[in-house]
Amino acid sequence: MDLSIADAKRAGKPVDPMDMAIYNANLGNADKAFEWLEKCFNDRRVGLVSLKVTYSWDKIRNDSRFNDLVRRVGLP
């Protein structure tokens, strides 16, 4: 089951966007993972600094959106 930001808002409970991004990425739900990663980026979440080394992103690492995010975060 993939979870979107809208699903989380409907549930009315706080969620950690980084956890949700990892959850969706591990399930191979790239679109939902990137939706949550964009929220993390907009919120300036510190966890984004480990994008290039965390195995949690392996299933979406080859997506062009991943490389774009890495670039926008400012990682080499």
Secondary structure, DSSP 8 states (H G I E B T S, - for coil): ----HHHHHHHT----HHHHHHHHHHTT-HHHHHHHHHHHHHTT-GGGGGTTT-GGGTTTTTSHHHHHHHHHHT--
